[in-house]
Amino acid sequence: MPTYTLNIDFCKQDLDTLYKAGEKVTLIKQSSNGQPVAWVAFYPFENNTVIWEQEYALYASTTQIQGGATIHKMSDDMAQEQMMYAFQNGNFGTPHASSQLSEGQYGVANQTPIDQAAGLTFGLAQSVQVNGSAYPNKPINADWVPSKHVATFTPYENIMLFMNNNIQDGMVVTEIFSPSLTLTFGGATTELTADYNAATGRFAQA
């Protein structure tokens, strides 16, 4: 499976200002369905390295999806594309191949009885390494799935990158007020570099 690397660079003189403002580097992974979730947010160094592999997990949560809510995973399981995972008894069961799922698509069937929960929050999660620290199975999106309903998710290797002082890891993001840069990975593009420009408050692809 491909391994992707994002290098994020800052000028030394800009870091003091960003730290005083409580600004963090914030990354959002894009996907077809569900509300975006802040994948990871961290205080920067001059030179930062973010590494991830193209593999995903499914997660379940009781967190209600609303702006500013932080997703707390209750269960998660590594997932394979074009496979349908039934969720019942608080866990993901053995998956089965589904002709209804396209390449790169993941499926979940919420089999939780309605008398236990009218619905649950599901989504994709992906591990990421930031400056040598590992963050396992961090949520990237969130979708409310009613009892006995099915949801499908298609992740994209697109990263939205921006600075922010009020978004934390795992937070549901409904609005982004900071200027952002979208970086597209995939195919032969496995490593990209973004530079922060204090004059514009945004990143630019190097």
Secondary structure by P-SEA (a helix, b strand, c coil): cbbbbbbbbbcccaaaaaaaacccbbbbbbbccccccccbbbbbccbbbbbbccbbbbbbbcccccccbbbbbcbbbbbbccbbbbbccccccbbbbbccccccbbbbbcccccccccbbbbbbbbbbbcccccccccccbbbbbcccbbbbbbbbcbbbbbbbcccccccccccccccbbbbbbcccccbbbbbbbccccccccc
